[in-house]
Each structure stands twice: as structure tokens, then as C-alpha cells.
Amino acid sequence: MKILFKALFFIFISCQLQAQDKKTYQIKRTDIAPKIDGILDDKAWNDAQIATNFTEFRPDLGDLPSKEKRTEVKMTYDDSGIYIAAYCYDNPEDIMTQFTQRDNFGQSDFFAIIFNPNNDAQNNTNFFVFSSGTQADAVESPNNGEDLGWNAVWESSVKMQNDGWIVEVKIPYRALRFTQQENPTWGIQFHRHYRKTREQMTWNPLDPTKGNNGLYHAELKGLKNITPPTRLSFFPYASGLTSSFDGETETELAAGMDVKYGITENITLDATLIPDFSQAGFDNVILNLGPFEQQFSERRQFFTEGIDLFSKGNLFYSRRIGDAPSGFPILDEDEDIVEYPEKVQLLNAVKISGRTKNGLGIGFFNAITEKTYVDIKKTEVLNPNSEAEEIRKSNRRAIVEPLANYNIMVLDQQFNKNSSVTLINTNVTRDGDFRDANVTGFLTNLVNKKNTYGVYANGKMSTFNDVSNKQNGYAVEAGIGKISGKYRVSLDYNYADVNFDPNDLGIQFRNNYSNYSFDASYRIFEPTKHLNNMYLGTWFNYNMLATPSVYTGKNTGFNFNATNKKLHSFGINGNWNIGEQHDYFEPRNGFNSFFTTKNYAQANMWISSNYNNFFAIDANFGYGRFFDKERDNFNNYWFGINPRFKFNDKFLLLLGFDYDDYTADRGYVNGQQIYDRIIFGQRDRKQITSNISGSYNFNSFNALTLSFRNYVSSVTYDSQMYVLQNNGSLVQSEVYTKDNISYNPNFNPDINFNTWNLDLSYTWQFAPGSQLTALYRNQIFNQSSNSEASYFDTLDDLFKQKQRNTVSLRMVYFIDYNDLKKVFTKKSNLI
């Protein structure tokens, strides 16, 4: 009977939604703004409409809450912003309240308000308030998902009650982008999450089986005579840093400012003047033996906030800006570089972005980095009789990165509440004879009116000034698929010619490919007897080179994951590279050779227990091998154990240990190519990563955090080397060993690579949008050829190395132009 009721209920909901019959909230203006204190005794709430009767969408679809767990929401507004009050009824013992830092969801209940001033179903502004009082906010779109890097300044307060908890919020108009209209209709949605049971409910019913969440918004009406404010905010900062290394201490003092300015009602300019990224976190560096660079996550706030438009087409990798220099000077045999810089200084950066009422997204990004030099010295004395003078004259400086300008322009037109067409261009211009690069992309994403099928087609072109014949590079992506319901399927094609290269401002590990893929999946939206949710997917890929058009490999696999009634998640996945695989990248000679492997298969299983408990654990185990008689001695297994201890709502401790072991692996011996022969080695490799992270949150505004990572990787080669053959196979060399594969008698391919990073920080949000951060850092690095040393001997060698210790203090203060204007107006009235 219950199943029949749910089916009839959702047939009703579907019909209503297709008819665009949505809930409506009629908001009323208030003359006296409510005080944001979590106490609902303000006059403004007396005659406000009550939004209630929320509907569950996860895990049970269509259920209604009991009276004891209901939600009641009220709204009002004035000339400065919109006010929201929510009474979240619940048993106090069931309300989870973990204190976290901003934008960290943790294990807490939350109430969310989603605005869409354009009512276009595609561009949402989300505001979350947790039962702990912590805030989170994000911008959201179907193509880019939820961007929690976006931050606004707004007010909220939470009060616990004997029958639930109260949320009171003020969203100032400066936090929203909207066009002035006489009687606007905005999209609005309220979302409540019960962390203990993972139940989620919305005011206007949501159908997760198809379409994006924005299609299911209610409508907000009644706003009158609201004027978009002057959106001008200043974030001045001051910082101090002391760093010591190898007996030398450096002190740096800096001051600068970030600025946000609303050029129009919907277009915003963000600028960082005299940037300071001294407190950006460490990168998780690994020993990279492969042919492709390691990709790092962005940790600088200016490059993580509000970049959804610039991420279109995957042509923007912000770490290129301020990365290591792009050039390397030509050295004479008797010359050496004193110190090669790790990064280039960013001088300034601006971004302009927004979307018009008609759905046209406009983005402009620009950054400039400074000219960077290296000092070059002679390694031999030219004239013993006048040593100092001769060395001084022979030393020189060389440019390794000229003054460089990075630029992105985007036009993105949305339509039909689910589709878009995009034109994007990225450009890097370097002064002098250095390389300039330009990449243009045209992107389409089309979904039918019922949100059941989608198709996309993207074309990209790259060109450079340092290629003699200036041939352009091209890439194409296309796909079609069923995107709704329990059963989903898609077909995709990806192509890039040998000249396509977006890596001056983007990141792409390889080009010259022509790949076909097929994906199919099944998922459940209604809980079963034992499971809350479940996903099962499979795929098949067939890969070729673009030029020449030859086969490179094919593979198939599956992925299964689920969450049971006790909120423990688990899964298993596997992959099989069918038959021969021809790797044209590992030989590193420009597609003139390939390395062949056969029938590699791997499987991995994992568990993630309920984080709500005092103790939880994430663990995984995997194994891979070649089903090839020539590689039957190869084995690869890995495992990870990551326990979590939630001692109370303030103190969380996470431990991590990951181990990865390769036996009889084979790969290119880095940097060695003798008489046009490509040398490979057989090697045993181990990787161990240890992590400790913890946080103690005194409240929603004060937090002490610790982050530690130790990464150890050892690589030991067999004595005898291998020579790559024209057919991709390896033949053991009778000549080359690891002792004679280099003209350098000190060369040893064995590696012991060890890094240690420690961060200890205290953060205090002392006012809305304003923050003080104190940080201590410790960093150690060591690399040697002692690959057979034990783990503890390796650590002992690491601690003998020179340590870099850094102490920094940074304060950022938020100033809103409208508040500043009011202060000066009051002062002028007093005169």
C-alpha cells in the first residue's frame, strides 16, 4: 500500500511539475528589520507567510516528515536585504552539531536557502547554516556543480530549542546578482538535511531521477522597489612572515588589498592588488616516474573563488600562473645556475564575470607575472692571478621567464533552463622571444525539454608563435546519452591531433588520440530492504592514435557502490586492459616508438563507515597483475587505512596510512637514451604515505588545525637493463646495466624520495568577512639513491636534512562601501 501511495504521489508531482505548477512564496516588506539573533520575537515575522510541508527526496522519495520533524520558514525584506527565519523541529537528541570552519559540512544538520534571481533554473546562489552556527555558501550550475570556493558576507544566528533549532538569516543584496525589475519573480528553494539519518527534504518537491535541481525551484514573488546596491567591497590585508633555512632567516612584511566591484547589476570585477599567497597550503608532492607532469590542486583563494565560467572546456589550470619559470638558459660546459626559482611572482590579477537576465554569461580574466632571472656562475677559475675579478666578470644573469600576460575571455549563453553554448579563448603572451600561446573553444551542451536525453559537441583549436610552420592543433569531443531514470547510457568520442596543446594556461596530459567510449549504469532512488542507495556502472573504451591512425588499446570495467541502512558505504571496482596495449608516451620520443603490455587487470574494494559515530574508518585494498607469461612475476597491491575519531563536537582527529607496492614493474629509465636505443629497467617500487590531521573548533569562529604528511617512495632497479624493440617488446640487454647506462659515472637510477610537511594554524573570524590567521610550518625534503634503506633509516636520514621553518601572521578585514557611506553620512549630519 505504501509503495502504491508513493507511486501515485510522484505521478502527481511529475504532472504538476511538467505543468509548471510550483509553490509560491509571497514575501512582504518590513519597516523594522528583524534582529539576527535566533529569537523569533520580531514584529516582522508576525504576518509573514509560513512555508511548510517539506517533501523528502533522499533516501525515501516523496515521504512527508512527521509533525515533530517539520520545518516552518518565513521571509521578509527591506531596502538592504532579505531576511529568513526557519524553525527546524526535531528531537534535540537527534540534532547533530559538530563545529567546523566555514564551508566545511562536517557532521551537522543544516538548513539551506537557494536563490535564483534570474529564475533560469541554471544559476543558483546557495546559503547554508549549520546547527553549530557555521556558515557555507556556493554558486551552482548544472555544468559546473557546486562551487564552494565562492564566498559572500552575510549574517546568521542559531538557537537551540527543546523541540528543535531556530535559524535566522540576513542575505544583503550585495551577496546576490539581480536586475532591477518592477515585479520580479525569483527562483527560491529551502533545503533541510538531518545528518543523523541523512534524510534530505525540500520545500518544493524535487525529483532526483531527472533534470538539475534548479528545475524544481519554487517562485518568490512580492519583491517591490528593491534596487541593486553599489556592490563595492574592500578586503585590505597585512601580513608578516619569518622563514629560516640553513642558518639564514628572512623576514617579509606585506600589505595589499582585494577589491570586489559590481560594474553592472549582474557583472562583478574582482581584483587582487599586491597579491599575498604566503599562507597557501603545501602541495602533495609525489615521486613522478611517468611521462606526464603531476597536477596540483589550487590553494590560492583568488583562483578558487568564482571561476565557474573560466572552467568551461577544461582549458584553465590556474596553477600555470605563478608556477615555475617556462624557460631554461643555455649553459656553457663550465657554467652552473646558482639557484633556479620555484615560482614566478604574480604582480596582479583581475576577473570580471556575471550573467545577464537573458542568460548570457560574460567572463574576462587577466593576470600578469613579473620578469624572472637566474644567476649563472663559472664553475672554474679563469685566471688564478686575478681570481675575484675574473669570476665577477664571467658571472652573468639570464631571463628564465619574461613579463607574461595571461588572459581568458568567455561568452556562455544559457537557454531552455538546461542547455548552453559557449565560446572561450585563453591567451598567454610573453615578452621577447619566448613562446606565446592561444587556445579557442566552442562548446555546446543540449538537453531535451523533458530532461531525459542530452548531447554535447565541443571543438578546440590551439596555436603558437614558436612553431616554425605555425600549424594549428585541433581537438573534438562529442557525446550523446540518456541522462534520466534508473537506467542510463552514453556514447562518447574524443579526438586531439598531434599539434593540439592547451598547456600554457590549461593542463592536458596527452594529445594525438582518437578514442571511443561506451558507458551504462543502473542506480536506485528508492531504498530497498538493506540499502539506502546503490549504483552499478560499466564501460568499454577503444583507443587509437590520431596520427597515424593505429590501435593503442581497449579496456572494460565496472564500478559498484552502495550505502546500507546503518549509513555505512562500500564498493568494489575493476578494470581489464584487453589484449595488447601500445603506450606511445612511455618511450618519450615523439610517437616514434611504443611500449607494449598485455592483459593487465586490477580490482579494488573499499569501505567507509558512518562518520556520525565516535569512530569511523575509510579503508581500501586493491590488487593488479598482468595475465602474460612474460610478466608473471609482476605484482601490484595497495591498501589504505584511514581511521577517524570524533571525540566530541569540537575535536576531530584523522589518521591515514597508505601503502603501494610494485614488484617487477618496468619503465623508461629517466633521462637515458644511448645511440638511439631506448633503455627500460625492471624495478621494485614502494610508496608509503602517512597523514595526521586534526581540528579543535572552540566555536564557529575560532579553530586550531593541524595537518601533517610524510611521503616516502623507493625505487630499486635490477642490474640488467632492457632495450625497447620496434614491436614494443623489451629484450634484456647484454651490454647495459644500471652502472653503465650513463656517461656520468655517478649516475644511479635508484631513488629514495622523502618529503615531510607540517602545518599548525589558528584561525579567528573576528567580524563578518574578516579573519586573522596565525600559521607555523615545517618542511623537510631528501632524495638519494639509497633505495634499499629501511623505512626508519629513511626517516632518520630525512631528519638530518636542513629544515625550513616558517611563522606567519595574516589579517584580512572586510569593508563594505555602503556601510562606509552610512558612517560618513552620519558624521556629516552631526557637523
N, C-alpha and C positions, 0 to 999 in steps of 0.2 A: 504494500500500500504506500509506503514511504517513497519507494522508487517511482511509482506511478505519479505521486504528487509532485516530485521533483521534475519529472519529465514534462508534466503539464505546465508546471510553473515556468520552466525555461522555454517551452514553446511560446508561452505567453510573453515572456521577456523579449525573446527574439523578435516576435512580431511587433512588439511595441517599439523596440529599438530601430527596426527597419523602417518603421513609420515615423521615426524621429520624435517619438513621444517621450521626452526626457523630463526628469524632475526639474522644477524651477524654484530658485530661492529669490524671494522678493525682499531686497535689502532696503532699510530705511536709514535716513540721515539722522545723526545725533547732534545736538547743540553742545552737549557736555561730554567730552571724551571719557570713556571708562579708564580707570586706573589699572595698569597692568600689574596686578598683584595676586592673581589667582583666587580672588574673592569676588563672587558674582553678586555684589550688592549695589552695583551702579545703576542709575536710572536708565541708562541707555539700553539695558537688557530687558527692561520691563515689558515692552510691547514688541520685541523682536520676534520674527518668525522662528519656530523651532524646526530644525532639520533632524529627523529621526528615522526609524525603520530602516536601519542599515541591512545590507544583504551580504552574506558570506560568499566569497569566491575561492577560498583556499583554507583547508583542504576539501571541505564539503561545498559543493557548488549549489548555491541557491538557498541554503539554510538561513533562517532568521534567528537572531540571538534571543535568549531569554530576557525577561524584564530585568533581571539582576545584572545583565551584562550589556544593556542597551547603551546607546550613545545619543546625546542631545546636543545640537550645535546651534549657536546663534551668531548673527553677524550684524554689524552696523558700520558706518563710515562717517568721516568728516572731511575737511579740506586737506588734511595731512596724510590720511591713510585709511586702511580698512582694519577693523577690529573683529576678532573671532573669539568666541568663548565656547568651550566644549566640556560637558560633564560626561566623563567616561566611567560609567557604573561598572563595578566589579567587586569581587571579594578581595579585601586588602591582602589576604594571604596569597592570592594568586597573581598579584601585580609584581612583575619583576622590575627591579630598579638598580641597574648597575651603572655606576658613574664612569663616564668616558669623556674623552676630549671631543671637541666639535667634529662633526661628520663621521664619528665612529659609532656604529649602531650598537655594538655590544649585545648584552643580554638584557634588554629593556623593552617594555611596552612603548609604543609610540602612537601619536596622533599626527596625521599629515593633512595639510591643505594644499591643493593643487589648483593653480590659476592658469588660465589660458585667455589672456585679454583679447587675442585675435579670434578666439573661438574657431580655430582652424584644425583642431584635433592633432596637431603635429608639434606644437612648440609650447611646452609646459614649463612653469616655474613652480618648483616643489619646496615646501617648507615643512620640516619635521620637528616635533617637540617630543622628547622622551620623558618617561615618568620620572627620570632622575633630574630633569630640568635642562639637560643638554640639548643643544640645537644642531640641526643639519639642514642643508639646503642644496638644491641642484637644479640645473636646467636639463630638460629631457626632450628627445625627439626620437621618432621610430628608427631612423638610420644610425644614430649615434648612441642610443640608450641614455642612461642617466649619468650626467657629468657632475660628480660631487666636488670637483675641483673649483666649481663656481661658488663664490661666497658673496652674500649680501649682509647688510647690517639691519637688524630688526629686533623687536623686543618680544619676550615671552616670560611667563611665570607659571609655576606648577604648585598646586596644593593638594596634599593627600587628605582624603576624607574617610569616614568609617564605612562608606559604601562605594568607594571608587577614588578617582582623582580628577582634578579640575585643571584645564589648560586655558590660559588667557594669552592672547597674541595681538600684537600690532604689526601690520605689514605696511611700512611707509611707502608712498607712491614711488619714491626713488628706487625701490627694490623691484619695481615692475616696469615693463616697457609696454606702453599702450598709446593709442592715438586718441586725441580729444574728439569725443562724439557727444551728440545731444542726448541720446538714449541708447547707450551701448549695451550689447549682450555679450557677456564673458562666459567662457567655459569655467566650470567650478566642480571640484570633486573633494570629498572628505574620505580619508582612509584611516582605518584603525587596525593596529596589529597587537594581538595578545601573544606575548612572547612565550609564555609557559606552554601553550598548546599550539602555537604557530598559526592560530586562526587569523584570517585577514578579512576585513569587511570594508565595503564602500557604501556611500550614501546612494548614489545612482548605481544600479546593478551593473556589474562588469562580467563579460563573457571572455574568459582567457583562451577559449578554443579558437578564436579567430580575431584578426584585426589588432591594432595597437590600443593601448589603454585610453588614449585621448578620444577615441571614438565614443566612449561611454561616459563622457562628462555630462553633468547636469548643466543648467544655464543659470547664470547670475544676472538678474535684472533689477532695475530701480536706481542705478547709479546716475546721478544728475549733477551737472555743473562741477564736475571734477576736472581739474587742469593738471596735465603732467608737469611736475615741478622742474625747476632748473636742476638737472642731475649733475652736480659738480661736487666731488668728494676728494679730499686730500688725505694721503697716508704718509706723513713725514716720518722718517726713522733716524735713529742714531745707533751706532754700533761700535764696539771695541773688541779687538781680538789680539790675543797674545799667543804666539806659537814658538815652541822650542824644538830644535832638532840638531843633533850632533854638536852640542855645546853652544849653539848660537840661538839667540832669542830675538824674535821680531814682534813689534807691536804696530797694529794698524788701527787708526780711528777713521770712521767714515760717517757721513750723513748724506741724506738724499730724500727723495720723495717719489711716491707713485701717485698718479692722478687718474681719476675717472671723470669723464665729462660727456654729458648727453648732447651730442651735436644736433640731433633732432629728437622727436618724441620716441623714436624706436632705434636710433643709431647711437652707439656709445663709443667713445675713444678711451682707451687705456694706454697709459704711458708710464714707463719706469725711467726716471731721471737719476743718473749716477747709480746704477744697479748695485745691489749688495746681495750676494748669494753665499755669504760666508758660512751660513748655518744649514746649507743644503746637505742632505744625508750622504753617507758613503754609498758607492756602487758595490754591488755584489759581484766582485771580480772573480773569474774562474780561469783556470789554465785552458787556453783555447788552442787545440791542435788541428782544428778543421780549417777549410779554405775560406770560411766566411767570418766576418767580424762578429763580436759579441754585441748584442743590443742591450742598452741600459734603459731603465725607466727614468722618466723626468721627475726631478725633485725640486725644481725651482718654481715657486708659486706662480710667477707671472706667466710661465709657459704651461701651467696645468689648468689655469682658470679661463673659462670662456673660449675654448679653442675648437668647439664643435664644428663650426663652418670650415676652419682651416684643416680639419682632419679628413675632409671629403677626398675620396680616391686614394687614401693612404700615401699621399705624396709629401707629407710633412713629418719629419723626425726632428723635434726641436733640439735634441742633443747635438745636432750639427753646429748650432750657433754657440760659440764659445767653447767648442771642442778643441782637440789638439790641432796644431797648425797643419795645413794641407800640403806644404812644401818641405823639401829637404835639400840643403845646399850640396853642390858638387864639391867634394873634398879632394885635395892632393894627398898623395900617399903619406906625407909627413904631417898631416893636419888632423885635428880632432876637435869635436864640439865640446865646449866646457859643460854646458847643461842644456838639454833640449826641453822646452817648456811643455807642461802637461796640458795647458789650455790657453786660449786666446781671450783677452779681456773684452767683455761686452761694454760698449760705450753707451748705448741707449736702445730702447725698443718701444714701438707703439703698435697698437692694434685697434682697428675700427671695425665694429661688427654690429649687426642688428637685422631686423626683418620688418618690412613694411606691412601695412594692413592687408595688402593684396598677396602676401606670401612670398615676396621677393627678399631673399637673404643676401646681404651685401657684406663682404669681408675684405679688409685690407690689413696686411701685416708687414712691418718693416723693422729690421734690426741692423745695427752697424757694429762691427768689431774692429779693434784697433790694429795698426801695423805692428807686427811682432818680429823681433830679431833674435838671433843666437850669436854668441861669441865663439870664434874659432881660433884655436891656438896651434902653434907649431909643436910637434912632438919631439923635434931635435933642435939642438943649439946650432945656429948657423955660423957664428963666429965666436970662438971661445974668448978672444981678446976683448970683445965688447958685448958680452952676453946679454945684459939687460937691455941695451939699446937695440940690438938686433931682434930680440924676441918681441920687444914693444912694436917695432916697425912691421914685423911679419904677422902679428896678430891682426885679425880683421873681424868685421861683423857682416852677417848676411841676413836677408829677409826670408823668413820661412812662411809668413802669412801677411799679405798686404792688407791695406784698408779694404774691408769687404762689406758689401751691402746684400742683405737677404730680404727678399720681397715675396709676398703671396697676395694674389687677388682672386676673389671668389664671387660668383653670382649663382645663387641657388633658388630656383623658382619651384615652390610647392603648389600642388593643386589636388583637387578631389579628396582632400583630407587624408590621403595615403600615398601620394606619388610625388616625384620631384625630378627636375632636370637641372644639371649643374655644369658650369664652366669654371675651371680653376686653372690658374697659372702660377708656377713657382719660378723664381729667378734668383741667381746668385751672380753678382758682378764683383770681380776682384780687380784691384788697381794694377796697372802694369801688364807684364807678360804672363800673368797667372791665368788659370782656367776660369772661364765664365760658363754658366750653365742655365738652360731654360727648359722647363717641362710644362706642357699644357695637357689638360684632361677634359674630356666631355663625357659626362656621366648621366645615365638615365635609370630611374627606378620606378616601375609602373606596377600598380596593383589594381585588380578589377574592383568594381563597385561593391561587390559582396565580400571583399577581402578574403577571397578563397584561393586566388592564384596570383602569382607575381612573376615579373620578368625584369631583368636588368641587362644593360648593354653599356660598356664603358670603352672609350678609346683614349689612348695617351700617346704623346709624342715628346721626345727629348732631343735636344740639340746642344752643341758645344762649340766654342771657338778654338779649341786646341787640337781638333781633329783636322788633318790636312785636307781631306776631301769633304769635310763638314757634312757627312751623311747623317740624316736624322734616324733616330731609333723609334720603334713603334711597339705598342702593347695593346691587346684587346682582351676584354673579359665579357662574357655573356652567360646568361643562365635563365632557366625557367623552372617554376616549381609550384606544387600545391602547398600552401602555407597555412592551412587551417585544418582543424579536426584532429582526430587521434592518429590517423594515417597521413604521413606527409612524404613527399618525394620531390627530388630536384635533379636536373641535369645542368652541368656547367662546363664551360670551355674557357681556357686561359692560354694566351699566346703572348710572347715577347720575342722580338728579334734580337740578333746578336749585338746590335748597337744601342738598344734601349737601356738607359742608365739614369735613374732619378736620384742618385745617391749624394748629390751635392747638398740637397736640402731634405731628401727623403731617405728611406732605407729599404733596399730590396736586395736579398742575399744572392739572387742569381737571375740571369736573363737567358735568352736563347732556349725557349721551351715552347712546347705545343701540347697541352695537357687536357685530357677529358676526364670528367668525374661524374659518378652517379651516387646519390645518397637517398636512403629511405629510412624512415623512423616510425615508431609506434610509441605513444605515450597515453597515460590515463589522466583524466581530470576529476574522476570520482574515486574516493578511497575504496579499497577492497577490504576484505576481512582482516588482512595483515599489513597492508601497505597504505600509506598516505598518498604517495606518488611513485611513478615508475616511468623510466624512459629506456627504450631499446632502439639502437640505431645501427645501420650497417652502411658500408660504402665500397666502391670499386673505382680505382684510378688507373688510367692508361696514359703513360707519359712518353713524349718524344722530344728530340731536339727540333728547333725550328729550322736551323741551317747547320748541316744538311738534315733533311727530314728523315731521321733514323730513330729507331726504337731505343728508349733508355730504361724503361721498367714498368711494372704494373704491380699493384698491391690491392689487397682487400682486408677488411677488418670489421670489428663490431665494438659497440660500447653499450654497457648496461649499467644503470644506476637507479637507486630507489631509496626511499625513506620509510621506515616502518612506523607503527603506531606509537612507539616509545621515542620517536624522533631521532633514532639512530640511522645514519645514512651509510650506504655501502655500494660497491660497484666492482665490475670487472671489465677489462677491455683487452683486445688482442689485435695483432696486425701480422699479416703474412705477405712478404715480398715474393711474388710468384715467379719461379724460374730465375733466369739471369737478369741482373740489374747492372746497367752500364753507367758508371759515375764519371762524367766528363769534367768534374770540378776538382776532385781529389788530386789528380796529377798536376794541376796548376800550370798547364802550358797552352791555354787558349783553345780548348776543344780539339786539339790535335791528337789526344790520347784519351783513353778511358780505362777505368779500373772496374773489373767485373767481380761481383759477388753472386751467390746463388742461394735461393730459398732460405732467406732469413725469416724467422718467426719469433714473436715475443708475446708475452701476456703479463698483465699487471692486475692485481686486486688491491682494494683499499677499503678502509672503514673510517668513519668519522662519527664519534658518539655524540650524544646530546650535550651541547655546550651549556645548557641550563644547569647542569649538575656541578657539584663541587669539583669533581674530577672528570675530565673528558680526554679523549685521545684521538689523534689522527695517526693512522698507520697505513703503510703500503708495502707490498712485496711484488717483485717482478723478476722474470727470467727470460733470456733470449739466447738463441743459438742458430747456427747455420745447419740446414739439412743437406750437407755437402761433404762427401767423404774426404775431400781435400782440406776441409776446415773443421773436422770433427773434434779437434782439440780446443776450439773456441767456445768460451762460455762467458755470459754476461748476466750477473744477477745484482739486484739492488733492493734495498729496503730502507724505510724511514720510520722512525718512532718519534712522535711529537706530542707529549702529554701536556695538558692544561690544568692549572689549579686556580679555581676561583674561590679564594679564601673567604671573601665577603664582597659586598657591592663596591668596595673601593680598591681592593688589592687583587690583581690578576698576574699570574706568573705562567709563562710559556717556555717550555724546553724543546729542543729539537736536535735530533741526530739522524743524519742521512749518510748511507754508505753505498758506493757504486764500485763494482769490481769487474774488470775486463781481463780475461785470460786469453792469450794468443790473438790479440787484436792485431790488425795490420793497417798501416797508414803511411802516407808520404812522410819522409824524413825531412823536416822543415829546413829549407834553405840549401838543399843539396841536389845538384844536377851535374853529373860528371860526363863529359864527352857526349852530350845529348842523350845520356841514359838517365831515366827517371828512377831514383832509388827509393824503395819502400823498406820498412822494417817491421818485424813482428815484435810486439811489445805487450807487457803486462802493465795494467794501469789500475790505480785505486784512487778514489776520491772520498774524502770524509769531510762533512760539513757539520759543525756544532753551533747551535744557536741558543741564546738565552735572551728573552725579552720579558719585561715586566713593567707594570704601571701601578702607581698608587695615586688615585684621584681623591684629593681631600674633599672636593665638591665638583660642581660642573665647571668651575673656573680656575682651579688650581690643580696641577698634576706634576708628578715626578715620574719620569720614564727612563728605563734602561734598555739598551739594545747592544747585544754582543754577537759577533760572528767570527768563527775561526774556520778557515777553509784550507785543507791540505790535499794536494794531488801529487802522486808519484808516478813516474813513467820509467820503466826499465826495458830496454831493448835487448833482444837476443844478439849474440855477437855477429852472426852471419846476416848479411843484408840480402834483399831481393831486387831484381831488375824487372821493371814493367815491360811486358811484351805488347806487340801490336794488337793482339787479340784480347787484351785486357787482363790476361793472366799474369801471375808472378812466377819467376824462376829464381831459385836460390843462387846467389852469385858465388862463384868460386874465387873471386878476387876481392870484393868489397866487404869489409867488416865495419863495425862501428868505430874501430880505431883508425881506419884509413879512408873514410868517405869524405874527408875534408882536407883541403890543403893546409888548414890551420891545425897544427899538431895538438892544440889544447881543446879542440872541439870534442864535445861529448854529448850525444843526443839525449842521454838520460837526464831526467828532470825531477827535482824535488821543489815543489812550489807551495808556499805557505803565506797566508795573509791573516791578519788579526785586526779587527776593528771593534772599538768600544765607544758608545755614546751614552752619556748621562746628562739628562736635561731636566730643567724645571720651567714650567710654563704657567704664566699668570695672566688671565684675561681680566684686566682691571677696569675696563669700561667697554661698552659695545664697540666692536671692531678694533679695539686697542689691546696690545699684548706685549708682555715682557718675557723674554726667553733667555735663560742662562744655560750654557752648554759647556760640558767638558768632553774632550775627545782624546782617544789614544789609538795610534795606528802603528803597526809593525809589518814589515814585509821582508821575505827572504826567498831567494831562488838559488839552488845549487844543483850539482849533478849527483849528489849523494842520495840516489833514489831508493836504495835498499835499507836506509836507516829506519828504525822503528818509529812508531808514532810519537812516543815520548821523547826519543832522541831528536826527532824533528822539531818538537816544541822547544826543547832545550836550546837547539841551535837558533830558533826564532828569537828567543828572549835575549840572546847575545847580540842581536842586531840593534842598530840605533832606532830609538823610538821617537815618534813625532807626537808631542802633546800640545793640545790646543784648548784654550779657555776663551769663550766669547760671551758677550752680553749684547742683546739687541732689543730695542724698544720701538714699537710702531704705535702711532696714535691716529685715531680716525677723527677727521674734521669734515662735517657736512656744511656746505656753503649756505644752505637755508637756515641752519641753526646759527651759523656765524652772522648772517644778515640780521637775524632777530636780535642778537646781542647788541650789535651796533645801532639798530633801530631804537632799542630801549634806552641806550646810553644817550642818543641824540635827543630823545624825548625828555630826558631828565635835565638836559642842559638849558 
